[in-house]
Amino acid sequence: MIVVQSKDCAAKKALVGAVALTTDGLGLTPGNPLGLIQATESEDEAAQLSAWFEQQWQMLPPVKVRDSVLVHALREISADRAPYDIYALILYSLFKDRDGSLDEDQVIKAATGIHQTKVWKKLYKFQKDAVIGAIDKLNRFGGCIIADSVGLGKTFEALAVIKYHELRNDRVLVLAPKRLRDNWTLYRANDRRNPLADDRFNYDVLNHTDLSRDQGMSGDIDLTHINWGNYDLVVIDESHNFRNKASYKDRESRYDRLMRRIIREGVKTRVLMLSATPVNNRLADLKNQIAFITEGEDDALWDHGIRSIDATTRHAQKQFNRWLDQPAAERTPARLMEMLGFDYFKLLDLLTIARSRKHIEKYYGIAETGQFPERLKPINVKPDVDTQGKFPPIEQINREIRRLSLAAYAPLRYVLESKRAEYDAKYSTRIRGGESIFRQADREESLVQLMRVNLLKRMESSVHAFALTLERQLADVERLLEKIEAVETQEVSEIDISDVDIEDPTFESLLVGRKVKVLLQDVDRIRWRQDLREDRNRLKMLLAAARAVSPEKDAKLQAIKTIIARKIEQPINPNNRKVIVFSAFADTARYLYDQLANWAKAQHGIHTALVTGTGGIQTTLPGIRRDMASTLSAFAPRAKERPIELAGEGEIDLLIATDCISEGQNLQDCDWLINYDIHWNPVRIIQRFGRIDRIGSPNTRIQLVNFWPNMELDEYINLEARVSGRMVLLDISATGEENLIEAQSGDPMNDLEYRRKQLLKLQETVIDLEDLSTGISITDLTLSDFRMDLARYLKENPDTLERLPLGVFAVTTASDADIPPGILFCLQVTGKAAERVFEPGYPLAPYALVHVTEDGAIHLPYTQAKKSLDLLKRTCMGKEIPDSNAISRWNRQTKNGADMRKAQKLLAEAAASIAGKSQERAIESLFSPGGTHALKGEFAGQDDVEVIAWLVILPEEAQ
């Protein structure tokens, strides 16, 4: 019976009948209850029934209110909740029936003793999370890509994974670029400079280039007898070097050999890849790296919702190209996320771990890691070439470079028409798995274009490097002219190039060319000789101008001396005199060392070192070994953890280097980095700066200095475009493989407008790697951190989440400008509706996260679940008790829960957005008596939607 009373408690109406205390029983949602309901017609009847009801109530035996199941449930739903509890409950709902949370105790076998190792104890919390996530993916999928940003310690994360496998008696191989080999060999050496010597690492180290060799030694490993198929884990450092897959008609590529010998043959091999840029040029870059994990099986992730890895990456690339064609106003990261589709999102989430510096600061805080150093605004320097102003303008030099035919490097250009088919057959390369042919003649012309660009870049680097290159090219021209002249005086019998062994010294006098040899009888010698003579004259003119600029007249050299002197005299951090100078060219680096080392010692009392990939190591610091480990330890003793007993070796304060140390080195003792020449790829500039912009830096501020050509950036980029022309680009990766990249492939790194924008940014500020693109970062597409958060919560609060009822909520505030006030709902679509409403491939079905602003606008639709989780985490982290102030404000707004109309309206908008409609009449029936108006195939009230949990976000109160 229901009695309706007036404000003075007088009975006005009474209803008697079979009415279930449910939403359909009360008529709020559709149903088909059968029952008879009677209502009083007068107040006297109502008063009599009310008195009778009160009498019956008083006759019931006493019951403790707290024992009532209904009261308990109502109290649970309306109880004040901590925001972090709601965050954990939503994570639990999303992940409990999927891959679950990343419970450290379940993923890592503690009996291995990994927690007692030195490398584990050195890790920060966010790094330990990466290790747990990586081991989980290695166990479940056979592989993982760690793609944390520059400076976040991927090497140490990988070392912890390696140690875990070694403790299980697994055999481990590390494949690294040759320039990074010493980074890895140090940690397994019984060496006082090895901070992890106590862990006694025992992995093998090979270079990427060793995959092309069948014999010889690589360190202490004999490649003739190595058992390639006997590794349980292979770690590939800088794995993006394998993002392209080349095919050759006469040999196996390094990619294919790695796949066949190490991964497919022998024991089951897990693959851990390390790269800050696994997706570098194209979204499809990921496919060839993932193939190492799946052993090339395209449907290996079928059970996880990815029917075809190839189709997924192809579709993502197609959508990305479509997105690039959108008008600028529509080319937003949110739009790209929607266009990419969920399969690519899922693919990355399954196999990658990627966190950015901003991510670490935002979600892990800086209490453990310390503050990242403040990046000062870059200093931009645009010196002249010649202090006396006699060197020709860059535009004039550029015109001369463009006029060079560089005939000495294009022998196939001069092959007679009747002979070209024979040379095509001998030298052409199959690409794209053999689907098409890359003609050697086209490759040759592309290389000539690259040589023109190289000449321009070397002049920009230093007039000294420019002169050395001109000298080498002039010598090549002279030698070739002599050879042509000699052949002219000989009688040559007809020989077919297909019958010639180009390595046979018998034919040496008849062949010209380096990698590609041509018979002088097969070329138009008259035309070739004419082009060579023109090149010779032009090279001599350029060389004379370059030689006229002595070091004393070198304006750029004098400028860097001034900058270094000012830095030493006015350090930005107390007593820090350290400077790194980067150049893309070893010739420039050696020139700088020759001109600066003695000057720095005499004028400022500091020692200098030179580190290049080819010319060895030099230093003015006496008594230390001339190897990279010793030299870099002397430059950055704190970052390299140099033993105290070696402190007597002294320190190096000026380090001049090429890009051989632009990756994988911790040099954060230093606080100044100078780019003596600007690399064409903005990624490389950021990677260089990452040597000092690292976690654990002792410096409060760090400075980037960029030397630019003395002209406007737009003018310079256009000039470079004219030099390179319309050419097929060759990507010479660190693996040494030559990979075709078509200029039309939508590669932003090859796009001049893209480079212009990013280089302009770098003149104003230091940007993060993930901010280079106007699109999305790989860090936007992985969920590992949320699984780790859930695992920690469950460990600290066992059985808590299972007891929480549906519909619980918390109230909090947000101060961030990009988090508008409103409500974030976690909804579950039930029944057959769950199969209808979500887009194909949606990874979180049947759950949906929707953030609705106060005015009813959808801020984050369910398709942007990762952003909703990010918002949820940012808003709830550290709020482990109810926010009493926010709750009081909410209670005032809702009259202690009596007026929930606004919340109901926002819920209606959230549910309607899932169906893709602005407003749904059927949703309104959730809150209106009189049944539903749902049509077939549409939502039908509570039967289709459950509210799992919701978070009210209020604006912060004005001070």
N, C-alpha and C positions, 0 to 999 in steps of 0.2 A: 504494500500500500504506500502511496505517495500522498503526503499532506502539504498543501501550499498554504503558507502563513503570511499574514501582513507584517508590517514592521513592528507592531505591538504584540506579535505572536498569536494573533487571533486566527483561527482556522478559516480559510476562505474557500478552499476546494480540496476534495479528496478523490484519489483514483485508486480503484481496486481491480486487481486482475493478475494474469501471468505475464509479468514483464521482466525479462532477463536484464541484469545490470551489465549490458554489453552495448557496443556502438550500434549494432543492428537491432538489438532489443529495444533501444531507446529511439530508433528511427533515424539515427545520424548517418548511417551507411546502409547500402542496400542489403536486403535479406528477405527471408520468407517465414517469419515466426508465426505460429498458430496459437491464438489465445483470445480470451474474452476480457475486455477492459470496460469497467463501469465507472462513471463519474457522477459526483453529487450534483444536484440541481439547485440547492439552497445552502446558505451559510449554516443553518441549523443542522442539516444533515452532516455537513462537514465537521461541525463542532462535536456532534455525537460520535462520529467515527474516530475523530482525533482523540477524544476522551477514552474511547474503547481501546485504541492503539496504545495509549499511554499506560492504561491498566495492564494490558498484556505484557508490555515491555518491562514494567516493574516486577511482574511475576517471574521473569526469567532469572535463572541462577546467575550470580555475579561472574563476569568475565573480565580478566585483565586486558585493558585496551592494547597494551604492548604485545599481547599474544595474538592479536588479530592479524591474519595473513593479509587482508585487504589494507588495513591501516599501515602495516609494515611496507607493503608494496608502494602505497602512495607516498609514504615518507622517503622511501628510497629514490623514487622518481624526482621528488621535489627537493631533496637534500642539496645543500650547498656542496659543490664539487670543485676540486682543484683543476685548473685548466690542463695541467699535465696528465691528469687521469683521463680526461676526455681525449686528449691526443693519443694516449696509449690504447684506449678502447677502440678508437677508429683504426689504428694500425692493426690491432688484434683482429678486427672484423675483416680488414682487407687481406691480411696475410695468413690467417690461421689455416685456411683450406688450400693454400697454394704451396709455395716453397717454404713457407713458415718463417719464423724469425731466425736470425743468425745466433743461435745459442752457442757461446764459446765452448761450454763444457761438452756439447754434442759434436761440434765441428773439430775441435782440437783434442787429441788424446793427451791428457795431462801426463800420463805415464811416460811419454817420450822425454820429459824433462825440459821441454822448450821454455817453460816459464822461468827456469833457473839460468838460462843462457844469458851471456852478456849482451848479445844483440837484441834480445827481447826486452831486457831492462833498459836499453837505450831508447826504445821507441816511445814516442808520444802516444796519447790515447787515440788520436785519429789515425795514426800509423798502425797501431795494433788492430783497429777496426778493419783497416785495409787488408792486413795479413789474414785475419779470420775470414773475411769475405773472399779473399783469393783462394785460400785453402778449401773453402766450401765449394767454390766454382770448379776448382781442380778435381775435387772428389766427385761432383755430380755431373760435370760436363767434359772433364778431361782437359780443361784449359781456361785461361783467364787473361784479360788485358788490363794491366794497371796503367791508367792514363791520368794520374794526378798531375797537376800543373807543375811548371818549372819551379824548382826550389823547395819542394815539399818532401823530398827524401825517398824517392821511388827505389833507389839502390838499397837502402837499409830495409825497406819493406820486403824487397826481393830476397835479401840475405836472410831475413827471418823465415821466409817460406822455404828457402834452401836448407837452412839448419833443421827445420822441422822434418823435412824429407830425409836428410842425412841421419837424423836420430832414429828414423825408421829403417835404416840401412838401405835407403834408395841411392842409386848412382845418379849423379847430377852433372849436366853439362851446361856451361854458360857460353853463349855465342854473342860476341860483342864486336863492334867496329874496331879496327886495328888501333885507332887512336885512343880508345877507351880500355884497351886490354889491361894496362897497368892498374887501372882502378880496381879491377876484379882480382888480379893476381896478388895484390897487396894483402887482401883480407884472408888469404889462405897461407900467407908466408909466415914463417917463424922469424918475425922481424920486429924490432923494438918500435918501429913506426906503425905497426898494425894494432889499432885500438881493439880489435876483436881476436887477438891471438889466442886468448884463453878458450875460445870456442872451437879451435882446431878445425876449421873448415877444410873440406877435402874434395871439392868439386873440380872438374876439369874446365879449362878455359881455352876456347878456340876463337879465331877471328872469323868474321863473316867471309872474308876472302879465302879462308882455308877450305870452304866448301867447293872451291874450284880446283883443289889440288889433290893428287893421289899419292904423292910422296913428299919426302922432306920432313923437316922438324917444325913444329909450331910450339915454341917454348920447349917443354920437356916431353912433348907428345910426338911420337913417330907416326906420321899420317899414313905410312905404308901399311901399318899393322893395326890401326885403331879399329875397334869393334863399334861401328857407328850405331848399330841397332840395340845396344845394351844399356841405354840410358832410360831411367824411370822418369826423369824430369829434365826438360830442356828449358833454359831461361834465355830468351832472345832480347838482348838490350837494343834499344832504338829499333824496335820491330817495324817501324814505318818504312825502313829501308827495303822491306820485302812486300810493300803494298802493291807493287807492279809485278806482273808475271810475264817474263820474256820466254820465247821459244827459239831454239837454234836448230838448224838442219844437221849440223855436224858435231854438236856437243850438248851435254845436259846443263841447264842453267843452275845457278846456286839455289834458286827457289825449288826447282824440281828435285835436286839432290837432297836438300833438307827434308822435303816431304817424303821422298822414297827411302833414303838410307836411315834417317834418324827417327822419323815419326811412324812410318808405316811398317818398316821391317823390324824384326826382333821383338823385344818386350813391349808391352803397352806403355806408351810415352805420354806423359802429361806435358802441356806446353804453357809456360808463363811468359807473357810478352810485356815489355816495358816501353812506353812511349808517351811523351807529352802531346804528340800530334798523330795519333793513330788514323785520324781522318784529316788528311793534310790538304790535298787538292780536290778530291771528289768524295762524296758520301760512299761511293762504291769501293773506295780504298780499303774499307774494312773487310770486304769479302775475301780477299786473298789471305789476310791474316787469320780470319776465322777458319779458313780451310785447314790451317795447321791443327786447330783444335778438333775439327770434325773429320780429319783425315780426308778431306775433299768430298765427303758425303753431303750432297745438297739437301737431303731431307733428314739430317741427323737430329734436328730439333723439332721434328714433327710432333712428338708427344708434348711439347711445350708450346704448341700453337703456331710454329713457324713451318709452313709446309715446304717452302723453298727459300733457302738463303739467297740464292742468286736472284730469284724473282723479287725478293724483298728489297735487296740493295738496288736492283735496277729500277724498281718502282720509286724508291726514295730519291734516286738521282734524277729521274724524270720529273718528279714533283718539285725537286729543288730547282731544276732548270726553269720550270714553269713559274716558280716563285720569283726567280731572278728577273723574269720578264714582266712582273707586275709593276704598276705605277709605284713610285717611291712611297706614297702615302699608305699603300696597302702592303708594302713589303716589310711587314713587322714580324718579329720572332713568334708572336702568338699565331699569326696566320700561317707561318711555316710549320709550326707544330701541328696544326690541324691538317695541313696539306700532306705532310709526310706519311700520315697513317700510323696505326698503332703497331704494326708488325716491326717496323724499324726501331721504334721505341722499345719494344719487347726484346728484340735481338740485342740491343746494347745493354739493356738491363740484365739480361741473362749472363752476359759474358764479360762485361767491363766494370771496372771500379774507377770512378773519375771524380776528383774533388778539386776545386779551385781554391786559391788563397782567400778569396772573399767567403767562400763556403766554410773554410776552417775558422775564420774570424767570427763569422756569423753564428755558427752552430756549436763550435767547440770552445770558443772564447780564447783569450790569450793568457789566462792565469797560468797554464802549464807551459806553453810554448814561449811566452813573452811576446812583447809587441813587435810586429814587423817594423822594419825601419821606415821612416818617412821618406817618400820619394820627392826630392826637390825638383822644381821645374828644370827641364833639360837646358843646358847651355849650348847654343848653336853658333858655330864658327864658320865663316865663309871667307877664307883667305884667298889672295891671288896666288898664282903659280910663281911669279918672279917678283922680287922686291923692287926691281928696276923697271918693271912693266914692259919688258922687251919680248917676252914669250907671246906667241900669237894667241888671240882669243880662242876660247874653247870651240866656238862655232866654226872658226876657220880650220882648226885641227880636225874637227868632225867632218868637214867637207872633204878634206884630204883622205881621211880614213875611209869614207864612203867610196872614193874613187879607186881605192886599192882593189885589184881583182884577186889578190892573194892566190895567184896561179900555182904557186909551188905546192899548195895544199889541196888542189882539186885536179889531180891527174885524169880522173875519169871524164872531166869536162872536155878534154881534148882527144879522147879516144875516137878513132874514125867510125863513121856511121856503120860501116860494114862489120865492125868488130864488137859493137856494143852488146849484142845479144850474148856473146861468149862471156863478157865481163859481168853481165847481169846474172848469168847462171852461176858464176864462181863466187860472187861476193854478196848477193842479196840475202836478206834475213827474213825468216818467217816470223810474224808477230800475231798477237791475239790467238795463241794456241794453234798457230799454223793456218788461220783463216785467211790471212792476206800476206802480201809481200812488201817489205820495205826496201826499196832499191838503194844500193850503196851510193849511186850517183846523187840521189836526193839527200841522203845522209851527209855526203860530202859538201854539198851546197849549204846545208844547214850549219855544218861545222864552220864553214867559211864565214857565215853570218855571225856565228857565236864568236869567232876570232875578232871580227870587227868590234863587236860589243866589248870583248875582253880588252882590246887596245884602248878603247874609250875609258873603261873602268880603271885600267892601270894608270892612265894619265891622271884620272881623278884621284887615284890612290897616292901616287907620288911621281914626280917627274923622273926620279931615279929608276923606278920600276918600268916606266914607259920607255926609257932609253934602253934598258936591258932587253926588253921584248923586241924593240926595233932592231937591235944588234943581232939577236938570234934569227929573226925573220930575214934580215939582210944576208946573213951567212947562209941560210937555207937557199935563198935565191941564187947566190953566187955558186954554190955547189951544184945546183941543178943545171944552171947554164953551162958550167964546165962539162957536165956529163953529156948534155945534148950536143955540145960542140965536138966532144970526143967521138960520139957515135956517128956524127956526120962524116967523119974521115974513115970509118970502118965499113967493110962489107959485111952485112948481116944476113945469115940464112933465115928463111921463113920458119918461124916457130909458132905453134898454137899455144895460147896462154893456158888452156886446159891441161896441156901436157907438161907444164913447167912446175917443178918443185921450187917454190919461191924461197925456201931455206937453203937451196943448193948453191954454194959459192960459185959454181961454174957459170951461173946465169947473172951474177952480181952486176957485171958491167952493162948488161942489157936491160936491167930492171930499174925503175925509179919508183919512189913512194915509200911510205913507212909501213903502216899496217896493210894498206892496199897497194899492191905492186902492179905496174903496167909495163909492158914491153915497149921500148921506145920505137920499135918498128910499127906499133899499132896506133900511134898518136899523130896528130897534125903538129909536127915540130915547128913549123914556121909560125903559126899562130901562137903556139905556146911560148916560143922564144920572144916574140914581140910583147906579149903580156908580161912576161917575166922582166924584161928590160924596163918597161914602164913602171912596174912595181919597184924595181931597184932604184930608179931615180927618185920616186916619191918617198921611199923609205929613207934614203940618204938625206933628203931635205928635212924630214921630220926629226931624224936623229941629230942633225946639226943644231936644230933649235933646242932639243932637249939637253944636249951636252953643254950648251951655253949657260944652263942654270946650275951653278955650283951650289954646294950646301950653304955657303955664305949668302947666296942670292935666293935660296929656297924660302919663299914667304911662308909656306905651310909649316916647314920645319921650325922656323923662328916663332911661329904662333904657338906651336905645342910646347916649346921651351918656356914661353911666357906663362902659359896655363899651368904647367907642372910647377914652376917656381912659385906662382901665386898660391897654388894648393898647399905646397909644403909650408909656406910662410903663414898661411891663414887656413888651418885645417877646420873642417866642419864638425869634426868630432875630436875631443881632446887628444893631442899627441899622435894622431893618426896621419901618417905621411904616405900611406900606400896608394898606388895608382896602377891600374891595368890599362894598357893601350892595346886595342885590337886592330888588326888589319886583315883584309881578305887575302893578301898576297905575301908570301914568304920573302920576296925580294924587298918589299917595303919594310917588313918587320926587321930584316937584317940591316937595312939602311938606317932605320931609326936607332937600332942598337949601336951601330957604329958611331952615330952622331950624338947619341944621348948618354951612353954609359959613362964615359970618362967625364963628360960635363956634369952629370948628376953627382958623381963621386967628388969631383973637385969643388963644385959650387955649393952643393947641399949636403954632402957627407952621406949619401945613401947609395946602396948597392942596387944594381940592375941585373935582370936576367932576360934571356931570349928563349922562347919556346916555340918551335915550328914543327910541323909534321915531317919535314924532309931534311932540313939542314942541321939536325942535332940541337943540342942545348948549350948555351953560353951564359956565363955569369961573371960578374966582377967580385963576387963573394968567394974568398979563397977557402979551400979546405973541404968543400962539399962535393959529393959525387955529381957528375953531369948526367943525371937521369931525371925523368919527369917527377917521380915521387919525391926525391930529395929536394929538388928545386921548388916545387909547389909547397912542400912542408916548410921550407925556409921563408916563403912568401906569406903563407897563411898558417902559422904554427898552431893557432888556437883551433881553427876550423878543421885542420888535418890531425889534431890531437897529437902533435909532436911530443915525444917523451921529454920530461924535464931535463934528463941527463944530456939531451942533445941541444939544449938551449944555447950552449957555448958555441955552436956553429955560426951563430949570428942570424940576421934577418935580411931578406931582400925586400925593398920597398917599391921598386919600379919594375913591373913585369910587362914585357912586350911580347905579344903572342898572335898567332893566327887562330883560325877557328878550330884547330885541333883540340883546344880546351874550352870551346864554347858550349859544350854539353858535358854533363856528368861530373863536374868539378865543384867542390865546396871551397870557395875563396872569400867568404864573407868577413874575414879580417879587414878586407879592403873596403873603402867607402867611396872611391872615385873610379869610374870607368869611362874611357875615352874611345869612341869609334873614330879612328883616323880616316877611315873611308866608310861610306854608307853602303851596306849590303842591299842588293836589289830586293831581297825578300825580307819584309818586316819581321817575320818569325825569327830570323837569325839575329836581328838586333835585340829582340826580347830574350832570346836564349843567351846571348852574351851577357846582358844585364843580370840575368838570373844567376850568374856566378857570385854576385855580391848581394843580390836582392833575395835573400834566403831566410828560411826559418832559423832561429838561433843566432841571428846577427848581433854582435856586441855594439853595433853602431845605432845611434838614434836617427841619423839622417844619412842618405846616400845620394850621390850625384851622378847623372849621366851627361856626358859631353859628346856632341855630334859634330864632326867636320862635314860640311856640305860644299859642293862645287859653288864657285862664286857667281851664281846666277839664280834666277827664280826657279822654284821646284817644277812648276808647270813647264817652263821652258826647257829644263833639263830632261824631264821625262819625255817630252815630245822629241827632243834631240835624240835620245836613246832609241825611241821608237823608229825614227828614220834610219838609224844605223842598223837595227835588227831587221827592219823590213817585214815582209810577210813570209815568215819562215815556219817550218815544222820544228817545233821545239823538242829537244832531247833532254830528258831528265836523267842525268848521270847520278844515280843514287850512291850512297856510301857502300853498297854492296858491289859497286863496280859494274853493275848491269846497265845497259843502255836501254832506256824505256821510252817508247814513243808517246808523246803527249800532244794531241791535236789541239791547235789553238782554239778550235770551235767547241771544245768539250765542256765549256762552262766553268773552266778553272779560274777562280778569282785571282789566284796568285799570278796568273799570266795576263790579267786584265789591267791595263794601264790606269784606268780610272780608279780601280780598287787600290792599286799601289799608291796612287797620288793621295787619296784620302787618308790611307794609313800612315804614310810618311809625313803628311801634314800634321796628323795627330801626334806623331812622335816628336815633332818640333815643339809641341806645347806641353806634353805630359808623357809619363811612362805608362804604357797600357799593358794590361795582362794579355796573355796568349789567347784566352777564351774571349777577350773583348775585341780581337782583331776583326772578326767577322761581324757583319751586320745581321747575321742569321742567329743560329743557336749554337751553344756549346755542347760538347758531349756530356758535360756535367749536368745539363738540363734533362738528361734522358736515363738516369740510373737511380735505383731505389735502395741500394745497399745500406746506406746510412739509416734509413727508417727501420729496416729490419734489425739493425744493431740496437737502435733505441728500444724497440719492442723487447728484444732479448734481455736487455738490462732491466727493464721494468718488470718483466715476468720473474726474473731471478730475485729481485728485491721485494716484489709484492706477489708471491705465489697465490693462486686461486682468487685474486681480487677481481679480475676482469670478468671471470665466468659468472660471478654473483651479481653483476650490475644488470639492472633491467633495461629494456629498450626505452629509448626516449630521454635518457639522462642528458643533462646539459651543464655547462659552466659559463660564467660571465667573466670577462676580462676587458682590458683596454689595450690599445695599440697606439704608439706614438709615431710609427713610421708613416711617411707621407704616401707610400705606395700600398698601404693596407687600409682601405676605406672602411668606416664603421658599417656594421651589418651583421649577418649571421652566416656561418659556414655550416652547412648540413651534410651529414653522412646518411645517405638514404640507401635502402635496399629495395630493389624492384623484385617482386615475388611472382611466382606462377609463370604462366606462358608469356606474360608481358615482358619478362626479362629477356626472352629470346627475340622480341620484336623491336624494342626501343633502342638498344645500343647499336652503335656502328660496328660493322664486321671487324673482328680482331681486337676489339676493346679489351684491354688486359685485366680490368678490375671488376668485370661483370660478376655478380649482379649488383655490385655496389657503385655508388656515384657520389662524388664530392662536388658540391656546388656552393660557391660563395655569392651571396646576394647582398647588395648594399642597402642602406636604410631606405632609399627611395624606390626599391624594388628592381633595380637594374642588376643584370647578371654580370658580376665582375669576373668570375672565373667559372666557365661552364664545366660540365663533367669531363669534357674532352681534354682539359688541361689539369689532369689529376696531379701531376708532378708539381705544378705551381701551387695548387691548393695545399698539398702536403708541405711544401716549403713555407707557405704562409702560416699553416697550422703550427709547424715546428718553431718558427720565429716567434709566434705569438705566445706559445705555451712553455717554451724552454725556461727552466728555472722557477716556474710558478707551480710549486708542489703543494701549496696550501690554498684554500679558497680565497679569492680576492674580495674581502669583506666590503671594501669601499665600492667596488664595481657592482657587487650584489645589491647593496643598499640602493644605489642609483637605479638598477633594473627593477627592484621591488617597487620603488616610487613610480616608475614609468608604467608598470603593469598592475599597480594597486595590489601588490602582493600576490600576483598571479591571477587575479580575478579578470583582468582585461588583457587577453592574449591575442587580440585581433590583429595587431601589427605583425606579430610573429607568425600567425596563421597565414597572413597575406604573403609574407616572404617565403614561407614554406610552399605555398601554392605556386609562386613564381619559380622556385627551385625545381619542383616536380614537373611543371609545365615545360621548363627548359630542356629536360631530358627527352621529352617527346618532340622537341623542336617546335613548339607552338608558344606564342606570346602569352596566351592565357587559355586554360582548358576548363570548360564547364564541368567536366567530370571531377576535376580536382577540387573545384569549389564545393562539390557535394561532400567533401571530407568534413567541412565545417558548417554545413547548412542542413537543417532538418528538411525532410520531404523527399529523401531518396536521391538517386544519382541520375545524371543525364548522359552517362557514358555510352558511346556507340560501340559496336562490335570492333574489337581490335585496338581499342583505346584503353586508357587507364580506367579502372573501376574502383576508385576510392581506396580504402584500407586494404582491400583484397590484393591490390597491386603494389602499394608502397608502405614500407615500414621505415620509421625514423629511428635509426640506430643511435645516433647521438648528435648534438649540435652545440656550437660554440657561439655565444653572443659576444661581439666585439664592439665595445663602446668607444667613442672618442675620449681622449684624455681630458680631464676637467681643466678649464682655463685657470691659470694661476692668478 
